């Protein structure tokens, strides 16, 4: 699913009704109404109805009593119709808006799940004399600079990334991070407190992860 959030647009409290002025042809992109103040300022959804049929529209702007840049037939099943003068129009809550809200919740939920540190990238054999404070960072070295195991992380522009650490008997530290970095499983000991993780599937990847144990 595309991670771009879908438009939800404005509504109007209590959905007051007004009516159209003049005939609205099946392809009109501007609609004049009797009382523009009854409708939300754009962009907004609205519904045209004669109480038998209905059509959902989206208008980008409302200038006084005129709706501009109108997109017609937004709901699935809407048909090309001409609407007579005096047709009811209001900012009713359409299924399209409810559907977009539901999809946006799913998109945001998936985005949050992608930030959960669930990918194990390695276990460090490390003798600890106390419960450690561990952090995981990433940096990107310039092309031509030594690999992750050559030199420390000092002086690098480190960015902290989400991670959890499982301590096993003060002898091992298992590192979990987000799935974006699940391929960074090649471990290099840099010092007694710093370990580097490089991309085992792409040696040309210039990004390095650093585990710092304090």
N, C-alpha and C positions, 0 to 999 in steps of 0.2 A: 504493500500500500504506500502511496505517495505520502510523505511526511508533511506536506503543505496543508495548513489548516484551511478548512472550507469556510466561505462567508456565511455569517449568521444574520447580519443586517439588523436594523432597528425595528422596534415595534412601537405601539402606542397604547398606553394604559387604557383598559376597558374597550379598546377597539371601536371607537365611535364611528358611525357611518356618515358618509356624504354620498352625493350622486354625481354622475358624469354630466357635462354640458356638451351638447351636440352628439352626433353619432361617432362612435369609436370603430373605425374600420378594422378588419382582421389583421392589418399590418401597421397600424399607427404606432409610432415611437414617441409620440407626445400625447398626453391626455389632459384635458381641462376638466376640473371638478368644481362643484358649486362652492364648497368650503374647504380650502386647502389646509386650514388649521386643524381639521379633524384627522389629518394624516401626519405621520412622522416625517421629519426631514430625511432626505435620502442619504445614503442608499438604504432602501427598505423594500420589504415584500408588501404586496397588497393583493386583494382578491376582488375581481369583478364578478357580480352575480345578479341574475334576475330571479333568484330563488328556485329556478329549475336547473340551470346550468351555471357553471362557474369557470373562471380562468385565473390562475395565479400569475402575477407579473412581478418584476423587480424594476424599480425606477432609481436612477442614480441621483437625481436632484429634484427638489420641489421648490419652485419659485412662485410664491404666492399660491394661486389656484392651478398652477400648471405643473404637471409631472413630466420630467424630461429624461431623455436617454432610457426609454422604457424597453426592457426585454420581455417579450411575450411568451406565453405558454411554458412557464417554468416547471410546472408539475407534470409528471408522467401522465399521459392520457389527455392532456389539454388539447383542444382542437381549435383550428382557425375559426373564429366567430366574429361577427359584427355585433357591437353592443349598441342598443338604442339609447337615446338621450334619457337621462333619469335612472340609468343602471346604478345599483348600489355598488359602492367601492369602500373598502375599509382595510385596516392593517390586521386582518385575522391571522392567526398562527397557522401557517400552512404545513403540510406534511414535509415539504422540502426543507423547511427550517428545522423541524424536529429531527429529520434524518441527518442534516449537517451537524447538529449538536451532538447526536449520538456518534457520528463518525469522528468528530473532533475529540470526544472523550476517548475513543479507541486509539486515535493517533497519539494523544498525550500519554495515555497509559503505556503504549508500546515504547514511546520515547523514554519514559521513566524506567521501564524494564531494561532498556538498552544501557542504562547507566548503572544497573546493579552489577556489582563485581562477582560474577559467577564462573569466570574462566580461570582455571588453575594454570599458571604459567611456569611453576617450578617449586621445588622444595629445597631450601638451603640447609645444609648440615652446618650448624653454628652453635657452639657452646656458649650458653648464656649464664651469667651469674645472677641475673634478676629478670623480672618480666620486662621485656623491651618495649620501647616506643618505635614503631616501624612506620615508615612513609614510603610511598612509591611516586616517582616523578618521571617525567619524560623530557628529553631534550633532542635537538637535531644538530648533529655535527656538520660542519661544512665538508663538501666533497674534497677528498684528498687528505683529510685528517684521519688519524689512527682509529681503529675499531673500538668497540665498547670496552674491551679489556685493556686498552692502552691509555693509561692516565686516569685520574680521578674525575669526579663530578664537580670538583671545586671550580668556581668561576663560571660555570655553565649557567645558561638561562633556564632554570628548572621550572617545570610546571607540574604541580601536584595533580595526580589523576586518582579516580576512585579505586580503592583497593581494600581488601580485608586480609587479615593475617592469622593463621592458625598456629599456635605455639604447642609443640609436642614435647613434653618432658624437658623443656629448657635446652633441647638439643637440635630441634628442627623448626624451621619457619616455612610454612606453606603459603604461597602468595596467590591470591585471587584478584583479578581485575576485570574490567569490562570486556565484552567480546571483541571490541575493536582491536584489542591488543592480544588476542588469544594465540597468535603465531609467534609471540616474543618469548620463546622457550629456550633459547640458547643462552646459558648462564656463564658469566665471567666474574671471577672474584677480583675486585679492584683493591680492596683493603679489608681489614677485619670488621669494618662497619659498613662497607659499601659493595654492592653487587650490581653488575650490569646485565641487562636482558636485551638481546638483539633478535631480529626477525629471522627465525630458522628457515623460513620458506623463501625469503628474498634477501640475500646477502647485500644487495645494492641499496637496501632501505637505510637511509641516513638517520632514522629515528632510533634512539636508545632509551630504554627504561632503566631507572636507577632505584634500587632498594637501599634505603638508608636505615640502619639499625642503631638506635641510641640507647 
